[in-house]
Amino acid sequence: MPKHRLPATSEYRILVVGETCVGKSSFITRYVRNEFPSHRRANDESTTRYQTIIDGYDYTLLFREITTTYELDKLTLSDAIPTACLILFSITDEESFLNLKFFYETIRLKLSYQSKHLPILIVANKIDLEHERAVSQAAIDQFKSTGIDVYEISVKGNVGIGDVVCGAIKHLQYDNLEKIKPPNACACIIT
């Protein structure tokens, strides 16, 4: 059976959503420049472009950061609709966790009609601040039990950042392989 490969270069738009002060800007800066702390302020018009190689494939990743549902509502068909969404919350901020479900449902309802297989990944940041934990591990585990991908990271400690982006890429690779595979064939991601 012939192997199906993705295009030589793929461009993915990754929407990074969450309450203020959960680490969205720092997440992007840590992944793109391996720097912390981020002195960049969130801006709904800002997009960070980054070229990388993951599992032997060239990718251009466009990160766009959104903090409010107003900014989410401003996304229009003329904007580049995201190909993946990351929703960040802080384990030290219970409100950011409580608003997670609202962001998830808003994104799912608003953007899923654009992309049938829009991956939405949940990211629990600040695991290095266990002593300040406001969100119980049981609450996070309950979210995981629903089948939603949840990543626990520390942007400051540089723990799990690449896993989140690779997780989103794996979802997108699978979606692309599903589109190009012939009927009655199986598609595998070979890394």
N, CA, C and O atoms as a DFTB+ gen file, in Angstrom:
764 C
 N C O
     1  1       0.854      -1.177       0.000
     2  2       0.000       0.000       0.000
     3  2       0.902       1.243       0.000
     4  3       1.837       1.307       0.797
     5  1       0.646       2.241      -0.879
     6  2       1.487       3.432      -0.926
     7  2       1.311       4.260       0.350
     8  3       0.229       4.326       0.934
     9  1       2.410       4.883       0.756
    10  2       2.352       5.755       1.931
    11  2       1.846       7.122       1.492
    12  3       2.225       7.631       0.437
    13  1       0.988       7.704       2.316
    14  2       0.488       9.044       2.037
    15  2       1.265      10.024       2.878
    16  3       1.401       9.844       4.088
    17  1       1.765      11.038       2.257
    18  2       2.523      12.061       2.984
    19  2       1.766      13.373       2.925
    20  3       1.014      13.648       1.989
    21  1       1.989      14.172       3.953
    22  2       1.416      15.509       3.971
    23  2       2.175      16.380       2.987
    24  3       3.266      16.006       2.558
    25  1       1.627      17.536       2.616
    26  2       2.358      18.449       1.745
    27  2       3.716      18.789       2.356
    28  3       3.893      18.693       3.571
    29  1       4.679      19.188       1.511
    30  2       6.033      19.485       1.972
    31  2       6.026      20.531       3.092
    32  3       6.782      20.408       4.056
    33  1       5.193      21.541       2.972
    34  2       5.058      22.540       4.028
    35  2       3.578      22.721       4.311
    36  3       2.776      22.931       3.400
    37  1       3.231      22.636       5.575
    38  2       1.850      22.843       5.988
    39  2       1.781      24.083       6.861
    40  3       2.678      24.341       7.664
    41  1       0.708      24.850       6.697
    42  2       0.500      26.034       7.528
    43  2      -0.712      25.796       8.412
    44  3      -1.800      25.486       7.927
    45  1      -0.512      25.943       9.704
    46  2      -1.585      25.751      10.668
    47  2      -1.748      27.008      11.511
    48  3      -0.772      27.607      11.963
    49  1      -3.000      27.389      11.709
    50  2      -3.336      28.562      12.525
    51  2      -3.821      28.057      13.874
    52  3      -4.839      27.371      13.969
    53  1      -3.079      28.407      14.911
    54  2      -3.384      27.918      16.253
    55  2      -3.884      29.076      17.100
    56  3      -3.156      30.031      17.371
    57  1      -5.129      28.972      17.509
    58  2      -5.758      29.981      18.352
    59  2      -5.471      29.617      19.807
    60  3      -5.748      28.500      20.244
    61  1      -4.911      30.577      20.554
    62  2      -4.590      30.375      21.967
    63  2      -5.546      31.254      22.770
    64  3      -5.499      32.482      22.690
    65  1      -6.421      30.597      23.551
    66  2      -7.523      31.276      24.228
    67  2      -7.410      31.052      25.727
    68  3      -6.905      30.022      26.173
    69  1      -7.881      32.021      26.500
    70  2      -7.939      31.859      27.948
    71  2      -8.066      33.201      28.638
    72  3      -7.917      34.254      28.018
    73  1      -8.344      33.147      29.930
    74  2      -8.453      34.358      30.737
    75  2      -7.107      35.086      30.779
    76  3      -6.078      34.536      30.386
    77  1      -7.132      36.321      31.258
    78  2      -5.890      37.063      31.425
    79  2      -5.042      36.391      32.500
    80  3      -5.562      35.778      33.432
    81  1      -3.757      36.516      32.354
    82  2      -2.762      36.042      33.336
    83  2      -2.694      34.520      33.492
    84  3      -2.261      34.033      34.535
    85  1      -3.111      33.769      32.483
    86  2      -2.959      32.316      32.566
    87  2      -1.710      31.836      31.842
    88  3      -1.340      30.668      31.958
    89  1      -1.052      32.729      31.090
    90  2       0.203      32.383      30.438
    91  2       0.144      32.223      28.936
    92  3       1.006      31.556      28.363
    93  1      -0.844      32.809      28.273
    94  2      -0.972      32.651      26.817
    95  2       0.229      33.247      26.082
    96  3       0.858      32.570      25.268
    97  1       0.547      34.504      26.366
    98  2       1.689      35.152      25.709
    99  2       2.983      34.430      26.054
   100  3       3.835      34.217      25.191
   101  1       3.123      34.056      27.317
   102  2       4.335      33.348      27.747
   103  2       4.452      31.988      27.071
   104  3       5.553      31.560      26.724
   105  1       3.322      31.304      26.880
   106  2       3.321      30.011      26.192
   107  2       3.878      30.172      24.782
   108  3       4.759      29.424      24.358
   109  1       3.351      31.161      24.064
   110  2       3.790      31.389      22.676
   111  2       5.263      31.765      22.647
   112  3       6.031      31.228      21.848
   113  1       5.661      32.694      23.522
   114  2       7.054      33.137      23.554
   115  2       7.986      31.990      23.927
   116  3       9.065      31.854      23.350
   117  1       7.582      31.169      24.881
   118  2       8.420      30.039      25.291
   119  2       8.581      29.056      24.139
   120  3       9.682      28.559      23.903
   121  1       7.491      28.766      23.413
   122  2       7.583      27.808      22.314
   123  2       8.402      28.369      21.149
   124  3       9.238      27.670      20.577
   125  1       8.157      29.626      20.806
   126  2       8.792      30.212      19.622
   127  2      10.238      30.627      19.883
   128  3      11.110      30.379      19.050
   129  1      10.503      31.260      21.037
   130  2      11.840      31.803      21.313
   131  2      12.541      31.148      22.499
   132  3      13.681      31.490      22.816
   133  1      11.863      30.210      23.151
   134  2      12.383      29.573      24.366
   135  2      12.802      30.619      25.403
   136  3      13.861      30.509      26.021
   137  1      11.958      31.625      25.579
   138  2      12.209      32.684      26.550
   139  2      11.079      32.755      27.567
   140  3       9.924      32.462      27.259
   141  1      11.440      33.154      28.801
   142  2      10.482      33.426      29.860
   143  2      11.145      34.420      30.798
   144  3      12.331      34.254      31.084
   145  1      10.467      35.435      31.292
   146  2       9.055      35.729      31.097
   147  2       8.822      36.517      29.824
   148  3       9.747      37.077      29.235
   149  1       7.579      36.544      29.419
   150  2       7.179      37.299      28.246
   151  2       6.795      38.707      28.681
   152  3       5.991      38.893      29.595
   153  1       7.368      39.671      28.028
   154  2       7.001      41.055      28.323
   155  2       6.013      41.584      27.292
   156  3       5.627      42.752      27.337
   157  1       5.605      40.723      26.364
   158  2       4.658      41.111      25.330
   159  2       3.255      41.100      25.905
   160  3       2.881      40.166      26.614
   161  1       2.497      42.105      25.613
   162  2       1.110      42.156      26.072
   163  2       0.205      41.554      24.997
   164  3       0.475      41.637      23.799
   165  1      -0.866      40.953      25.472
   166  2      -1.832      40.357      24.542
   167  2      -2.427      41.440      23.650
   168  3      -2.695      42.558      24.091
   169  1      -2.626      41.082      22.389
   170  2      -3.191      42.021      21.431
   171  2      -3.990      41.200      20.440
   172  3      -3.455      40.303      19.788
   173  1      -5.274      41.508      20.330
   174  2      -6.120      40.671      19.483
   175  2      -5.748      40.749      18.008
   176  3      -6.223      39.940      17.210
   177  1      -4.917      41.696      17.640
   178  2      -4.506      41.796      16.246
   179  2      -3.157      41.127      15.998
   180  3      -2.706      41.042      14.856
   181  1      -2.509      40.650      17.066
   182  2      -1.169      40.102      16.892
   183  2      -1.222      38.635      16.482
   184  3      -2.043      37.855      16.965
   185  1      -0.333      38.298      15.593
   186  2      -0.153      36.920      15.177
   187  2       1.340      36.653      15.191
   188  3       2.128      37.444      14.673
   189  1       1.722      35.539      15.783
   190  2       3.124      35.155      15.818
   191  2       3.329      34.018      14.838
   192  3       2.665      32.985      14.926
   193  1       4.251      34.208      13.901
   194  2       4.554      33.207      12.869
   195  2       5.832      32.481      13.268
   196  3       6.819      33.098      13.667
   197  1       5.791      31.147      13.151
   198  2       6.954      30.355      13.520
   199  2       7.077      29.171      12.578
   200  3       6.106      28.451      12.342
   201  1       8.278      28.970      12.038
   202  2       8.521      27.829      11.167
   203  2       9.303      26.786      11.946
   204  3      10.260      27.106      12.651
   205  1       8.883      25.532      11.809
   206  2       9.500      24.455      12.568
   207  2       9.414      23.154      11.791
   208  3       8.718      23.060      10.780
   209  1      10.126      22.163      12.275
   210  2      10.049      20.813      11.720
   211  2       9.616      19.902      12.854
   212  3      10.242      19.871      13.913
   213  1       8.536      19.159      12.623
   214  2       8.036      18.196      13.598
   215  2       7.874      16.867      12.880
   216  3       7.199      16.783      11.854
   217  1       8.491      15.839      13.418
   218  2       8.435      14.495      12.828
   219  2       8.819      14.494      11.349
   220  3       8.242      13.752      10.554
   221  1       9.784      15.319      10.988
   222  2      10.281      15.346       9.625
   223  2       9.471      16.184       8.644
   224  3       9.805      16.233       7.460
   225  1       8.416      16.845       9.111
   226  2       7.591      17.683       8.242
   227  2       7.842      19.152       8.557
   228  3       8.022      19.524       9.717
   229  1       7.854      19.988       7.515
   230  2       7.987      21.429       7.697
   231  2       6.621      22.026       7.996
   232  3       5.639      21.721       7.319
   233  1       6.566      22.875       9.011
   234  2       5.320      23.537       9.386
   235  2       5.552      25.022       9.554
   236  3       6.598      25.456      10.036
   237  1       4.556      25.793       9.148
   238  2       4.471      27.193       9.525
   239  2       3.300      27.279      10.485
   240  3       2.161      26.976      10.130
   241  1       3.597      27.695      11.702
   242  2       2.565      27.813      12.732
   243  2       2.267      29.283      12.947
   244  3       3.174      30.085      13.166
   245  1       0.994      29.632      12.882
   246  2       0.553      31.002      13.131
   247  2      -0.237      30.997      14.435
   248  3      -1.358      30.490      14.483
   249  1       0.345      31.559      15.492
   250  2      -0.308      31.609      16.792
   251  2      -1.058      32.927      16.913
   252  3      -0.492      33.994      16.674
   253  1      -2.310      32.853      17.279
   254  2      -3.109      34.050      17.540
   255  2      -3.702      33.917      18.936
   256  3      -4.253      32.876      19.294
   257  1      -3.584      34.967      19.705
   258  2      -3.987      34.950      21.107
   259  2      -5.277      35.725      21.304
   260  3      -5.432      36.833      20.789
   261  1      -6.208      35.134      22.056
   262  2      -7.488      35.783      22.351
   263  2      -7.788      35.614      23.837
   264  3      -7.618      34.532      24.400
   265  1      -8.238      36.700      24.463
   266  2      -8.537      36.672      25.886
   267  2     -10.017      36.752      26.184
   268  3     -10.471      36.197      27.184
   269  1     -10.776      37.423      25.348
   270  2     -12.187      37.638      25.666
   271  2     -13.098      37.028      24.612
   272  3     -12.700      36.806      23.469
   273  1     -14.328      36.764      25.027
   274  2     -15.298      36.251      24.065
   275  2     -15.641      37.320      23.034
   276  3     -16.044      36.993      21.918
   277  1     -15.486      38.597      23.393
   278  2     -15.696      39.673      22.423
   279  2     -14.718      39.508      21.264
   280  3     -15.105      39.633      20.102
   281  1     -13.454      39.229      21.572
   282  2     -12.459      39.011      20.527
   283  2     -12.807      37.766      19.708
   284  3     -12.610      37.738      18.493
   285  1     -13.323      36.748      20.381
   286  2     -13.735      35.531      19.693
   287  2     -14.899      35.826      18.750
   288  3     -14.939      35.318      17.629
   289  1     -15.841      36.644      19.204
   290  2     -16.970      37.022      18.361
   291  2     -16.537      37.847      17.158
   292  3     -17.209      37.835      16.128
   293  1     -15.416      38.567      17.276
   294  2     -14.926      39.390      16.166
   295  2     -14.324      38.557      15.042
   296  3     -14.145      39.056      13.931
   297  1     -14.008      37.291      15.316
   298  2     -13.497      36.440      14.245
   299  2     -14.567      36.314      13.179
   300  3     -15.704      35.949      13.477
   301  1     -14.220      36.605      11.973
   302  2     -15.179      36.538      10.877
   303  2     -14.654      35.605       9.795
   304  3     -13.529      35.109       9.865
   305  1     -15.481      35.384       8.817
   306  2     -15.069      34.537       7.706
   307  2     -13.881      35.118       6.961
   308  3     -13.151      34.381       6.298
   309  1     -13.669      36.444       7.056
   310  2     -12.532      37.047       6.370
   311  2     -11.238      36.774       7.119
   312  3     -10.156      36.863       6.539
   313  1     -11.339      36.440       8.415
   314  2     -10.147      36.073       9.176
   315  2      -9.728      34.664       8.799
   316  3     -10.500      33.884       8.242
   317  1      -8.484      34.369       9.121
   318  2      -8.014      33.008       8.939
   319  2      -8.588      32.182      10.087
   320  3      -8.164      32.325      11.233
   321  1      -9.542      31.329       9.778
   322  2     -10.170      30.488      10.790
   323  2      -9.111      29.515      11.310
   324  3      -8.371      28.927      10.521
   325  1      -9.034      29.342      12.625
   326  2      -7.983      28.479      13.171
   327  2      -8.147      27.023      12.752
   328  3      -9.255      26.542      12.514
   329  1      -7.018      26.341      12.669
   330  2      -7.037      24.917      12.385
   331  2      -6.913      24.103      13.671
   332  3      -7.149      22.894      13.669
   333  1      -6.540      24.772      14.780
   334  2      -6.488      24.134      16.097
   335  2      -6.659      25.214      17.158
   336  3      -6.292      26.370      16.949
   337  1      -7.218      24.825      18.294
   338  2      -7.413      25.764      19.411
   339  2      -6.801      25.190      20.681
   340  3      -6.961      24.008      20.985
   341  1      -6.105      26.036      21.409
   342  2      -5.585      25.696      22.719
   343  2      -6.285      26.598      23.718
   344  3      -6.261      27.820      23.573
   345  1      -6.912      26.009      24.732
   346  2      -7.547      26.805      25.781
   347  2      -6.712      26.630      27.039
   348  3      -6.619      25.532      27.588
   349  1      -6.103      27.727      27.492
   350  2      -5.259      27.680      28.673
   351  2      -6.023      28.109      29.909
   352  3      -6.873      28.997      29.856
   353  1      -5.707      27.465      31.023
   354  2      -6.142      27.937      32.329
   355  2      -4.987      27.732      33.292
   356  3      -4.059      26.975      33.008
   357  1      -5.046      28.400      34.419
   358  2      -4.009      28.285      35.427
   359  2      -4.529      27.454      36.590
   360  3      -5.656      27.653      37.044
   361  1      -3.717      26.526      37.071
   362  2      -4.142      25.726      38.218
   363  2      -4.204      26.582      39.488
   364  3      -4.726      26.139      40.511
   365  1      -3.670      27.811      39.422
   366  2      -3.706      28.710      40.577
   367  2      -4.873      29.693      40.511
   368  3      -5.012      30.552      41.382
   369  1      -5.711      29.572      39.482
   370  2      -6.813      30.512      39.279
   371  2      -8.091      29.729      38.975
   372  3      -8.316      29.301      37.844
   373  1      -8.919      29.550      40.001
   374  2     -10.131      28.746      39.838
   375  2     -11.072      29.347      38.793
   376  3     -11.724      28.609      38.054
   377  1     -11.149      30.677      38.724
   378  2     -12.041      31.317      37.751
   379  2     -11.642      30.969      36.320
   380  3     -12.503      30.764      35.465
   381  1     -10.341      30.901      36.062
   382  2      -9.890      30.537      34.708
   383  2     -10.323      29.118      34.355
   384  3     -10.603      28.826      33.193
   385  1     -10.382      28.236      35.350
   386  2     -10.851      26.867      35.119
   387  2     -12.361      26.835      34.916
   388  3     -12.860      26.127      34.041
   389  1     -13.087      27.604      35.727
   390  2     -14.544      27.634      35.604
   391  2     -14.976      28.196      34.253
   392  3     -15.985      27.761      33.698
   393  1     -14.224      29.159      33.716
   394  2     -14.543      29.756      32.415
   395  2     -14.097      28.885      31.249
   396  3     -14.448      29.152      30.099
   397  1     -13.332      27.856      31.540
   398  2     -12.849      26.936      30.522
   399  2     -13.990      26.313      29.729
   400  3     -13.931      26.241      28.501
   401  1     -15.017      25.867      30.423
   402  2     -16.156      25.237      29.753
   403  2     -16.861      26.215      28.821
   404  3     -17.304      25.838      27.736
   405  1     -16.962      27.469      29.248
   406  2     -17.596      28.486      28.408
   407  2     -16.780      28.710      27.131
   408  3     -17.336      28.738      26.033
   409  1     -15.455      28.868      27.281
   410  2     -14.602      29.039      26.101
   411  2     -14.712      27.815      25.185
   412  3     -14.815      27.956      23.967
   413  1     -14.689      26.641      25.764
   414  2     -14.755      25.406      24.974
   415  2     -16.040      25.355      24.151
   416  3     -16.000      25.112      22.945
   417  1     -17.169      25.584      24.797
   418  2     -18.456      25.524      24.093
   419  2     -18.578      26.638      23.056
   420  3     -19.106      26.412      21.968
   421  1     -18.098      27.833      23.380
   422  2     -18.151      28.952      22.427
   423  2     -17.338      28.630      21.181
   424  3     -17.801      28.832      20.058
   425  1     -16.137      28.134      21.384
   426  2     -15.280      27.783      20.242
   427  2     -15.912      26.652      19.434
   428  3     -15.969      26.707      18.206
   429  1     -16.378      25.642      20.130
   430  2     -16.983      24.494      19.442
   431  2     -18.174      24.936      18.596
   432  3     -18.302      24.518      17.445
   433  1     -19.043      25.775      19.153
   434  2     -20.231      26.217      18.428
   435  2     -19.903      27.211      17.328
   436  3     -20.488      27.155      16.247
   437  1     -18.970      28.122      17.592
   438  2     -18.672      29.179      16.625
   439  2     -17.785      28.694      15.481
   440  3     -17.972      29.100      14.334
   441  1     -16.821      27.829      15.790
   442  2     -15.821      27.494      14.785
   443  2     -15.930      26.093      14.217
   444  3     -15.365      25.826      13.157
   445  1     -16.630      25.196      14.875
   446  2     -16.681      23.818      14.394
   447  2     -17.362      23.692      13.038
   448  3     -17.058      22.768      12.283
   449  1     -18.268      24.595      12.718
   450  2     -18.904      24.513      11.402
   451  2     -17.908      24.831      10.294
   452  3     -18.110      24.437       9.145
   453  1     -16.825      25.547      10.635
   454  2     -15.788      25.850       9.645
   455  2     -14.884      24.644       9.405
   456  3     -14.439      24.392       8.285
   457  1     -14.627      23.909      10.478
   458  2     -13.738      22.760      10.403
   459  2     -14.357      21.626      11.201
   460  3     -14.454      21.701      12.426
   461  1     -14.767      20.594      10.517
   462  2     -15.458      19.482      11.169
   463  2     -14.605      18.848      12.266
   464  3     -15.132      18.408      13.288
   465  1     -13.306      18.802      12.058
   466  2     -12.407      18.152      13.002
   467  2     -11.479      19.160      13.676
   468  3     -10.276      18.919      13.777
   469  1     -12.017      20.271      14.133
   470  2     -11.207      21.292      14.782
   471  2     -10.715      20.770      16.130
   472  3     -11.513      20.615      17.054
   473  1      -9.407      20.495      16.259
   474  2      -8.914      20.026      17.550
   475  2      -8.933      21.153      18.583
   476  3      -8.438      22.251      18.327
   477  1      -9.506      20.871      19.741
   478  2      -9.512      21.811      20.859
   479  2      -8.812      21.100      22.007
   480  3      -9.313      20.103      22.526
   481  1      -7.661      21.614      22.397
   482  2      -6.881      21.017      23.468
   483  2      -6.938      21.922      24.691
   484  3      -6.879      23.146      24.566
   485  1      -7.051      21.328      25.862
   486  2      -7.089      22.060      27.117
   487  2      -5.690      22.009      27.729
   488  3      -5.055      20.955      27.775
   489  1      -5.222      23.164      28.196
   490  2      -3.868      23.258      28.732
   491  2      -3.921      23.832      30.145
   492  3      -4.333      24.975      30.346
   493  1      -3.499      23.026      31.121
   494  2      -3.428      23.443      32.524
   495  2      -2.018      23.949      32.787
   496  3      -1.074      23.160      32.830
   497  1      -1.867      25.247      32.962
   498  2      -0.548      25.860      33.145
   499  2      -0.248      26.072      34.628
   500  3      -1.137      26.020      35.478
   501  1       0.997      26.306      34.903
   502  2       1.545      26.668      36.220
   503  2       1.598      25.488      37.182
   504  3       1.370      25.647      38.381
   505  1       1.900      24.297      36.649
   506  2       2.030      23.140      37.535
   507  2       3.236      23.272      38.459
   508  3       3.365      22.523      39.427
   509  1       4.114      24.221      38.163
   510  2       5.253      24.479      39.049
   511  2       4.819      25.196      40.336
   512  3       5.604      25.310      41.277
   513  1       3.581      25.674      40.375
   514  2       3.062      26.393      41.546
   515  2       2.074      25.528      42.319
   516  3       1.014      25.998      42.731
   517  1       2.424      24.279      42.507
   518  2       1.560      23.325      43.198
   519  2       1.115      23.847      44.563
   520  3      -0.024      23.620      44.971
   521  1       1.994      24.535      45.264
   522  2       1.669      25.055      46.595
   523  2       0.615      26.163      46.561
   524  3       0.065      26.520      47.602
   525  1       0.326      26.712      45.370
   526  2      -0.699      27.743      45.211
   527  2      -1.930      27.209      44.483
   528  3      -2.786      27.987      44.061
   529  1      -2.024      25.902      44.335
   530  2      -3.091      25.263      43.557
   531  2      -4.476      25.691      44.054
   532  3      -4.763      25.648      45.250
   533  1      -5.328      26.106      43.104
   534  2      -6.719      26.458      43.400
   535  2      -7.687      25.540      42.652
   536  3      -8.884      25.522      42.942
   537  1      -7.162      24.781      41.689
   538  2      -7.965      23.837      40.901
   539  2      -7.495      22.435      41.272
   540  3      -6.324      22.099      41.097
   541  1      -8.401      21.629      41.778
   542  2      -8.010      20.288      42.239
   543  2      -7.636      19.388      41.069
   544  3      -8.136      19.540      39.954
   545  1      -6.749      18.453      41.356
   546  2      -6.370      17.470      40.345
   547  2      -7.583      16.633      39.958
   548  3      -7.706      16.210      38.809
   549  1      -8.480      16.392      40.913
   550  2      -9.696      15.616      40.629
   551  2     -10.566      16.324      39.595
   552  3     -11.147      15.668      38.731
   553  1     -10.668      17.652      39.666
   554  2     -11.463      18.407      38.690
   555  2     -10.838      18.303      37.299
   556  3     -11.548      18.172      36.302
   557  1      -9.518      18.361      37.237
   558  2      -8.824      18.232      35.951
   559  2      -9.003      16.816      35.411
   560  3      -9.262      16.630      34.222
   561  1      -8.866      15.820      36.283
   562  2      -9.032      14.427      35.861
   563  2     -10.448      14.157      35.358
   564  3     -10.641      13.365      34.437
   565  1     -11.437      14.815      35.962
   566  2     -12.815      14.650      35.508
   567  2     -12.959      15.171      34.077
   568  3     -13.651      14.564      33.260
   569  1     -12.309      16.294      33.778
   570  2     -12.329      16.830      32.419
   571  2     -11.676      15.837      31.460
   572  3     -12.186      15.596      30.366
   573  1     -10.545      15.263      31.876
   574  2      -9.848      14.282      31.038
   575  2     -10.737      13.068      30.756
   576  3     -10.689      12.494      29.668
   577  1     -11.549      12.684      31.744
   578  2     -12.376      11.482      31.591
   579  2     -13.455      11.635      30.524
   580  3     -14.050      10.641      30.109
   581  1     -13.720      12.866      30.072
   582  2     -14.713      13.082      29.026
   583  2     -14.140      12.836      27.626
   584  3     -14.861      12.908      26.631
   585  1     -12.825      12.543      27.561
   586  2     -12.194      12.276      26.268
   587  2     -11.514      13.488      25.654
   588  3     -10.953      13.393      24.562
   589  1     -11.554      14.615      26.331
   590  2     -10.895      15.825      25.835
   591  2      -9.421      15.759      26.216
   592  3      -9.080      15.381      27.337
   593  1      -8.549      16.128      25.282
   594  2      -7.116      16.141      25.561
   595  2      -6.791      17.272      26.524
   596  3      -7.085      18.436      26.252
   597  1      -6.179      16.921      27.656
   598  2      -5.763      17.908      28.658
   599  2      -4.270      17.718      28.893
   600  3      -3.812      16.618      29.201
   601  1      -3.525      18.800      28.744
   602  2      -2.086      18.788      28.963
   603  2      -1.778      19.618      30.198
   604  3      -2.306      20.718      30.358
   605  1      -0.935      19.101      31.061
   606  2      -0.514      19.826      32.252
   607  2       0.921      20.282      32.032
   608  3       1.819      19.469      31.812
   609  1       1.125      21.609      32.094
   610  2       2.416      22.194      31.716
   611  2       2.871      23.237      32.725
   612  3       2.120      23.665      33.602
   613  1       4.128      23.628      32.565
   614  2       4.673      24.794      33.248
   615  2       5.430      25.602      32.200
   616  3       6.485      25.180      31.726
   617  1       4.893      26.754      31.842
   618  2       5.588      27.598      30.883
   619  2       6.894      28.093      31.516
   620  3       7.941      28.093      30.869
   621  1       6.824      28.509      32.772
   622  2       8.017      29.011      33.460
   623  2       9.097      27.937      33.532
   624  3      10.267      28.213      33.265
   625  1       8.713      26.717      33.891
   626  2       9.673      25.625      34.001
   627  2       9.983      24.927      32.688
   628  3      10.794      24.002      32.654
   629  1       9.346      25.361      31.606
   630  2       9.528      24.781      30.275
   631  2       9.211      23.274      30.272
   632  3       9.976      22.460      29.754
   633  1       8.062      22.935      30.867
   634  2       7.623      21.546      30.963
   635  2       6.363      21.354      30.124
   636  3       5.344      21.999      30.374
   637  1       6.430      20.478      29.140
   638  2       5.255      20.082      28.373
   639  2       4.844      21.017      27.246
   640  3       3.838      20.755      26.586
   641  1       5.569      22.080      27.001
   642  2       5.191      23.055      25.959
   643  2       5.161      22.381      24.581
   644  3       4.172      22.478      23.855
   645  1       6.242      21.709      24.237
   646  2       6.312      21.043      22.939
   647  2       5.279      19.948      22.790
   648  3       4.779      19.712      21.690
   649  1       4.947      19.265      23.899
   650  2       3.949      18.201      23.846
   651  2       2.589      18.735      23.403
   652  3       1.865      18.070      22.663
   653  1       2.247      19.941      23.861
   654  2       0.958      20.538      23.492
   655  2       0.910      20.799      21.989
   656  3      -0.045      20.414      21.315
   657  1       1.947      21.457      21.468
   658  2       1.965      21.788      20.042
   659  2       2.015      20.507      19.209
   660  3       1.310      20.391      18.206
   661  1       2.841      19.551      19.619
   662  2       2.897      18.277      18.882
   663  2       1.562      17.548      18.939
   664  3       1.159      16.916      17.963
   665  1       0.870      17.631      20.079
   666  2      -0.454      17.018      20.193
   667  2      -1.435      17.616      19.202
   668  3      -2.206      16.895      18.569
   669  1      -1.404      18.946      19.067
   670  2      -2.279      19.614      18.093
   671  2      -1.910      19.192      16.675
   672  3      -2.790      18.929      15.856
   673  1      -0.616      19.126      16.383
   674  2      -0.159      18.736      15.049
   675  2      -0.581      17.298      14.742
   676  3      -0.995      17.004      13.620
   677  1      -0.482      16.407      15.723
   678  2      -0.891      15.008      15.503
   679  2      -2.367      14.935      15.132
   680  3      -2.750      14.177      14.240
   681  1      -3.204      15.729      15.823
   682  2      -4.628      15.767      15.458
   683  2      -4.799      16.239      14.019
   684  3      -5.599      15.681      13.268
   685  1      -4.045      17.271      13.636
   686  2      -4.168      17.832      12.292
   687  2      -3.635      16.863      11.248
   688  3      -4.210      16.742      10.166
   689  1      -2.551      16.177      11.555
   690  2      -2.030      15.169      10.631
   691  2      -3.071      14.085      10.402
   692  3      -3.325      13.688       9.265
   693  1      -3.661      13.617      11.465
   694  2      -4.666      12.563      11.358
   695  2      -5.834      13.032      10.502
   696  3      -6.328      12.289       9.654
   697  1      -6.280      14.282      10.729
   698  2      -7.384      14.827       9.946
   699  2      -7.006      14.885       8.470
   700  3      -7.815      14.528       7.614
   701  1      -5.774      15.336       8.156
   702  2      -5.336      15.406       6.764
   703  2      -5.243      14.017       6.147
   704  3      -5.623      13.830       4.990
   705  1      -4.743      13.036       6.903
   706  2      -4.655      11.686       6.366
   707  2      -6.036      11.094       6.131
   708  3      -6.236      10.350       5.171
   709  1      -6.997      11.419       7.003
   710  2      -8.365      10.947       6.808
   711  2      -8.929      11.493       5.493
   712  3      -9.688      10.807       4.808
   713  1      -8.554      12.734       5.142
   714  2      -9.079      13.351       3.920
   715  2      -8.486      12.725       2.669
   716  3      -9.156      12.652       1.639
   717  1      -7.210      12.263       2.744
   718  2      -6.565      11.791       1.521
   719  2      -6.549      10.277       1.388
   720  3      -6.201       9.761       0.325
   721  1      -6.916       9.551       2.442
   722  2      -6.833       8.093       2.335
   723  2      -7.923       7.558       1.401
   724  3      -9.024       8.106       1.341
   725  1      -7.612       6.510       0.693
   726  2      -8.612       5.909      -0.177
   727  2      -9.657       5.184       0.666
   728  3      -9.377       4.812       1.806
   729  1     -10.865       4.977       0.120
   730  2     -11.897       4.261       0.863
   731  2     -11.397       2.876       1.296
   732  3     -10.631       2.233       0.579
   733  1     -11.828       2.436       2.453
   734  2     -11.497       1.121       2.998
   735  2     -10.014       0.909       3.258
   736  3      -9.552      -0.231       3.313
   737  1      -9.266       1.991       3.419
   738  2      -7.840       1.868       3.761
   739  2      -7.620       2.446       5.145
   740  3      -8.410       3.256       5.629
   741  1      -6.556       2.027       5.763
   742  2      -6.300       2.601       7.088
   743  2      -5.198       3.632       6.968
   744  3      -4.282       3.505       6.156
   745  1      -5.311       4.662       7.801
   746  2      -4.320       5.737       7.795
   747  2      -3.567       5.705       9.105
   748  3      -4.168       5.668      10.179
   749  1      -2.263       5.717       9.014
   750  2      -1.442       5.715      10.213
   751  2      -0.498       6.905      10.156
   752  3      -0.063       7.337       9.089
   753  1      -0.200       7.415      11.333
   754  2       0.801       8.492      11.420
   755  2       2.121       7.822      11.744
   756  3       2.255       7.162      12.774
   757  1       3.078       7.990      10.878
   758  2       4.390       7.389      11.088
   759  2       5.339       8.488      11.515
   760  3       5.536       9.471      10.801
   761  1       5.925       8.312      12.689
   762  2       6.849       9.339      13.195
   763  2       8.260       8.847      13.169
   764  3       9.174       9.573      13.557
